[in-house]
């Protein structure tokens, strides 16, 4: 096991060829452990979730949070981004994280980005 120079509290693990589903499940499990009270939905979507993905595809995750104050939402977003970075390092995977409040997702459910994520993604929460 090799220590990562990016973060003291993160070590690189031998993933044995983890699939992006395994990475998404790892992130979902840890996010639920820390933020289950506010996570409305967590969906993996994009190229990395399809069988025809390229070798350099990033794992895209949409985390929908129950509506909170803007200040609280920003703090949760920072915490979830830090978690995504940590899980990504541990699994040698780039994670692109999108955190949105539930009311915005519901109001803009016809937006192509939201529609793609919710209709074509893999739901973890």
N, C-alpha and C positions, 0 to 999 in steps of 0.2 A: 504494500500500500504506500502511495506516495503522497506527501503533504502538498496541498495546493498553496501556491504563493499568493493567490488572490484573496483568500480569507483565512484567518487563523482557525475559525471554528468549523471549517469545511475540509473534508478529506475526500480525495478522489477514490472511488471504489471500482473494483473490476465488475462491470455490469454483465459480462458474458454475452454481450450483444442484445442488451435490453431493447425491446420494441418500444415504440413511442407510446403504446398503450400502457406499458409498465411504468413509464415515466409519468404519464398523466395520472395513473392510479396512485403513484407515490406522492405526487403533488397534491392530489385530491384528498388523500388520507391525512396528510399533514395539515393542509388548509382547514379541513373539517375539524381536526383536533384543536386548532387554535382559534378558528373563526366560525364554528358551526352555528352560532347564534345569529349570524347575519348573512350567511351564504344562502341565496335563493336558488341559484343554479350554477353549475360548473360544467362547461362543455369543451371538449377537445375537438378542433376542426382544422380544415385546411389540408395542404399537400401531405403533411406528415401522417395524417390519419388514413390516407388512401394507399392502396396496394401499389400504385404506380408512382409513388413519391421518389424524388431524387435522393441521392446520398446526402446532400446538404440541406435537406428540408428542415425547417424549424417546426417545433411543436407549438401550435397556436392554441391558447386557452382563453376562453371567455368566462370571467367570474362575474356573476350578477349578484349584487348585494342588496339586501333590503334597504329601503330608503333611509338615509341618516342625514345628519347635518353635513354640509360641504366639508367642514373641518374634520369631522370624524371619518367621512368617506376618504379624504385625502390621506389620513393616517393609516387606515386599513389598506389602502392601495399601496402605500410605501411598504407596509409589512408584508403584503402578498408578493410584491415585486422582489423583496429581499429573499423570501422563501423560494420563488421561482428561480432566482439566480443560484441559490444554494442547491436545489434539486437538480438544476441543469448541470452544474459543475459535477455533482456526484455521479450523474449518469451520462456525462459527455454529450449533452444535448442542448441545443439552443432552444430556449422557451420564450416565446413572445406572448406576453400577458396583457389582456385587455380587461379592465375593471370598470363596470358600469352600474349605475343604480337601477333597481328594478323598475322604477316609474319611467325612466327614460327608455328602457328596453321595451316596455309595454306600449308606450306612446309611439315609438318608432319601429314597431315590429315589421313593417313593410320595407325598411331600409335594407338594401342588398347585403351589407355586412352582417347585420343581425339575422336576417333571414337565412343566409348561408350557414352561419354558425349553428343556429337552432334547428334548422331542417336537415343539414347534412353532417352535423357533428355527432360525436359520441358523448352521451350524457353520463357524468360521474356523480352529480348531485342533482 
